[in-house]
Amino acid sequence: MNRTLRCVLPEDSMVDTTLIQKGQLKPGEITTVLKSDIIPGSPVAISTSLSPALQAKISEAFQTKANVDYLKASGYCSGACTLDGSSWGYAPVNNAFYDPIRKVCDETKNKNCTSTS
C-alpha cells in the first residue's frame, strides 16, 4: 500500500478534518511525519533605494493602517474583515521570526528551500 507523508502546520485542518468529512480521504490514509511551529507569512520589504523619510512613511502606513482594526474603523470593510484571507495586519519582525521556516527546511531538505539565484 502506498502511503502519502505530509508535514503539518499547527492550524492545518484540511487533511485531518475537511477532506475526510468530504469523503476525499480516509482516516489514516496520510501519515504525519512532521508538525511544525506556526509558519509566518511572507514579509513585505521596502527598498533601501528610497529615501529614509519615504521608507519610514511606508513602514508607518503598513504598521498603523494596513490592519483590520484601521480598515473597519475607517469604513473600508465590516464583518469578517481580513487581509489575505486570514491576517490581521503587519508588524515589525526580526530575522529570527522566520526560524520556523528554516527548521522545516532543515528537517525536510525540500528543494524549494534552497536559493535559485
ABEGO torsion letter per residue (X at the ends): XBBBBBBBBAABAAAAAAAAAAGABBBGABBBABBBBBBBBBBBBBBAABBAAAAAAAAAAAAAABBAAAAAAAGABBEBBBBGGABAEBBBBBAAAAAAAAAAAAAAGBAAABBAX
